[in-house]
């Protein structure tokens, strides 16, 4: 399965739905190591979720601080050492229960 960005890149413009378009969202890019250090040391955020396909050079990373209730979304290009901060801010989320059940079932989260 390809990532959404990879799929969009593979599609020709005539195949895109009529309401498709690019976000008017700037990204701040720089050395991935500097972004990682800043998020860890200044904002106390740690990498909590990483995604990407093995054959792609792009990885997505969500940095998260439970203490500060903040998160940052970074698109990383590990082969070049570059990262781009795409979005960040305070968050609301449903904390998962620490209880373990033998017959655990998936439940929908509450509306935030």
N, C-alpha and C positions, 0 to 999 in steps of 0.2 A: 504494500500500500504506500503510495506516495504522499508526501505532506501537501497541505493545501497550497502553499506557495509554489511548490514544484508543479502541481497540477495546473495552476493558473498560468505559469510560465509556458507549459506545454500546449495550452489551448491557443488556437488562433482567434483573433478578435471576432470573426463572424460567429464563433461558437459560444461566446459569452452571452449571458442573458442581457436583455435590454437595460436593466437597472444596475448592471455591474459597473464598478469603477474603482479607482484607487483612493485610498484614504489620504486626506490632506493632513498627515501626521508626520511631523519632522522626527528624525531620530538623531541622537547625538552619538557619534562614533569615536572610538579611540582604542588605545591598547587594551586588550582583554584583561591582561594582568592588572592594570591600573583600575579598571572598572570593578574587577573582583575585589581588590584591596579596599577600595572606597566603600563598596557596599558592605563588606565584612566589618571593617574597622569603624567607619563613621555612622552607618545606619544599622549596624548589627544584623544585617540580612545575610542569610546563607543560601547556597543553591539547594533548592528543595524539589525541583522537578526539572528534568532534562528530557528533551525529545529531539528526534531527527532520524533520518534514514541512514543506514551504514554507508550507502553509496553517495551520499550528498556531502558537501563541504559545510553546510549550514546546520547549526544546532540552535534550538531554543532553550533558554534557561529562565526559570522563575526563581528569583531570590526572595526569601520570605523571612520576616521577623515576627514571631508570635508575640514577643514582649511588646514591641512597638505597634503591632497590627499594621505593618506596611509590607508592600511587595514591589518588585521591579521586574519587568520583562526585558530580557536581553536576547538579541539575536547574535550568535557568536559564529565566527569563522575561524575555528581553531588552527587550520593550516596556515593562515596568515597572521594569527595573533591579534585579530581585530574583533571588537565587539561593538554593538550598537544598542543603546538604551532606547527602547521603543515606548515604554510607558512605566509609570510608577505612581504610588500614592497610598493612602490609607485604604484599608479594606474591611469588609464585613464577610464573615464566612461561618459555615456550620461546622463546629468542631466535632470530629468523629468521637464516638463513645470509646472509652478505654476498656469497657466490658467485653469479654469474649464469650461468645455463645456457640454451643456445639451445632446448633441448627440456625446459624446466622443467615438472614435474608437481606438482600439489598433493599434499602428504603430511599425514597425521594427526600431530598433536603427541604428545609423550610424556606419560604420566600424571604429574601433578605430585604 
